[in-house]
Amino acid sequence: MTVDIDDTGGVPVARIKGEVDLKTSPRVRKALLDVLKKRDTLIVDLSNVDYIDSSGVASLVEAYQTARKAGGQVSLAAVSQPALRVLQLARLDQVLPIRDSIESASAEIAE
């Protein structure tokens, strides 16, 4: 599992690749919260997430809540089918902003 942060387009993008589970979710959590210490807005690219469990979902929710408290926003972009199924089962697709692409998430944040 890797998390790469791209901060060249004005809005930071965290690109997560691989499986996000109990073993790897602490790295995801740290990466997302580290960005949110400096910025109040973040796009999380989940297009290359093969698997996510409840600990990974908790990391996304914590990042979302942290950004909201700071007056910012976290959007999920290009969510893979396996990750989307988990979010839908937890009904978080109704809470977390989910966009089809990084571009649409970025455009929404810019408004």
Buried (B, 14 or more C-beta within 10 A) or exposed (E): BEBEEEEEEEBBBBBBBBBBBEEBBEBBBEBBBEBBEEEBBBBBBBBBBEBBBEBBBBBBBBBBEBBEEEEBBBBBBBBBEEBBEBBEEBEBBEEBBBBEEBEBBBEBBEE
